[in-house]
Amino acid sequence: MKNIILLLVLAFISMTTHAGNSQTSFFELMNSHCGKVYYGKTVFPEDKTDPFVGKMLKMSVNQCSENEIRVPFQVGKDTSRTWILTQTEQGLLFKHDHRLADGSPDPVTLYGGFANDAGNEVKQFFPADSHTKKLIPAASSNVWSLEFDPKRKQFIYYLERHNKPRFKAIFDLNPAKL
């Protein structure tokens, strides 16, 4: 019986350590892009009425510290969005910071969640947290994923709701020519 308990404890430690290590590795990979700007496009939905479709997408990995990375995300001329990745005691946290034209917080801001254990060094999944579920009840089932595809030199931002695709953007990781 003691051996079974010991094995379960070791398995749990191994799983949590792996998840923590993959989250730290992902954070370090994102941090390695600090100071770079990448352009992308919306690939889903294809519906022409979606406000992101057909607009230039720009992510600027330009505010990096030991525990936090801020990535201003521009849609066309709209600069009201910033993605925030934070290393915390509970794990990797992903939030969306939305601002009004005057720079004050949008009423719907700082939604997102903590990375779950399904990720790895190049891809992390962030299910909606309790703040998000209260702020945007319709987004209770949201799961965001952030992924680096080194083979294609792409960064992918993907959102599912109710286990169905809701939004996907792909960014070219070749340095932007300014």
Secondary structure, DSSP 8 states (H G I E B T S, - for coil): -HHHHHHHHHHHHHHHHHHHHHHHHHHHHHHTTTTEEEEEEEEE---TTSTTTTS-EEEEE-EE-SSEEEEEEEETTEEEEEEEEEEETTEEEEEEEEB-TTSSB-SS-SEEEE--TT--SSEEEEE--HHHHHH-GGGTT-EEEEEEETTTTEEEEEEEETTEEEEEEEEE-S----
